[in-house]
Amino acid sequence: MNIKPLGDRVVIKSLEEVETTKSGIVLPGTAKEKPQMAEVVAVGPGGMVDGKEVTMYVEVGSKVIYSKYAGTEVKLDGNEYIIVRQGDILAVVD
């Protein structure tokens, strides 16, 4: 199933980091903070959004940093995605 975001929305997938303490203990996903780095899966067309012209600056495959509490989480085909507005993306990581 493909996701096609509308307007200035971007579909991202969180990048899971395995976190270990200095003593070598692996922390489970429930014990650590939600990651703020993600990979772009799909990008909306931009265009006129709320009466303003929006140009999309992110591309599929880009790694981005997004606002901590931004977006809507969705689950499709067993994968979890987050749909955010382009304005909630803070930076592109090279």
C-alpha positions as CSV (number, residue, x, y, z in Angstrom):
1,M,0.0,0.0,0.0
2,N,1.4,3.4,-1.0
3,I,0.9,6.6,1.0
4,K,0.4,9.9,-1.0
5,P,0.3,12.9,1.3
6,L,-1.7,16.0,0.3
7,G,-0.6,19.6,0.3
8,D,2.5,20.4,2.4
9,R,2.4,17.1,4.3
10,V,5.4,14.7,4.5
11,V,5.3,11.0,5.5
12,I,8.3,10.0,7.6
13,K,9.5,6.9,9.3
14,S,11.4,7.2,12.6
15,L,14.9,5.9,12.6
16,E,15.4,3.4,15.5
17,E,18.6,3.8,17.4
18,V,19.9,1.0,19.6
19,E,20.9,2.8,22.8
20,T,23.3,1.3,25.3
21,T,24.6,2.7,28.6
22,K,28.3,3.1,29.3
23,S,28.3,-0.2,31.1
24,G,26.9,-2.0,28.0
25,I,23.2,-2.4,29.0
26,V,20.9,-2.2,26.0
27,L,17.9,0.0,26.8
28,P,14.5,-1.2,25.4
29,G,12.3,1.1,23.3
30,T,10.0,1.9,26.3
31,A,12.9,3.2,28.5
32,K,14.2,5.8,26.1
33,E,12.8,9.0,24.5
34,K,11.1,9.0,21.2
35,P,13.7,9.6,18.4
36,Q,13.4,12.9,16.5
37,M,15.3,11.8,13.5
38,A,13.4,10.1,10.6
39,E,13.6,9.2,6.9
40,V,11.3,10.8,4.4
41,V,9.1,8.1,2.8
42,A,6.7,10.4,0.7
43,V,6.3,14.1,0.0
44,G,3.1,16.0,-0.9
45,P,2.9,18.2,-4.0
46,G,3.0,21.5,-2.2
47,G,1.2,24.2,-4.1
48,M,-1.5,26.5,-2.6
49,V,-2.0,25.7,1.1
50,D,-4.2,27.9,3.2
51,G,-3.9,30.7,0.6
52,K,-0.1,30.6,0.5
53,E,2.2,29.1,-2.1
54,V,4.2,26.3,-0.6
55,T,7.4,24.9,-2.1
56,M,8.5,21.5,-0.9
57,Y,12.2,21.4,0.2
58,V,12.5,17.8,1.3
59,E,12.9,14.7,-0.9
60,V,12.1,11.0,-0.5
61,G,15.1,9.3,1.2
62,S,16.3,12.5,3.1
63,K,17.1,12.1,6.8
64,V,15.4,14.9,8.8
65,I,15.0,16.1,12.3
66,Y,11.4,17.0,13.2
67,S,9.6,18.6,16.2
68,K,9.2,16.3,19.2
69,Y,5.4,16.3,19.4
70,A,4.5,16.9,15.7
71,G,2.4,14.9,13.4
72,T,0.0,12.1,13.4
73,E,1.1,8.5,13.8
74,V,-0.4,5.9,11.5
75,K,0.2,2.2,11.1
76,L,0.1,0.5,7.6
77,D,1.1,-3.0,6.7
78,G,2.8,-3.4,10.1
79,N,5.0,-0.3,9.7
80,E,4.6,2.8,11.7
81,Y,4.7,6.2,10.0
82,I,4.3,9.8,11.0
83,I,2.5,12.4,8.8
84,V,3.8,15.9,9.5
85,R,3.6,19.3,7.8
86,Q,6.8,20.5,6.2
87,G,6.9,23.3,8.7
88,D,7.3,20.7,11.5
89,I,10.6,19.5,9.9
90,L,13.4,21.4,11.6
91,A,16.4,20.4,9.5
92,V,17.7,18.0,6.8
93,V,20.7,15.9,7.9
94,D,23.4,15.2,5.3
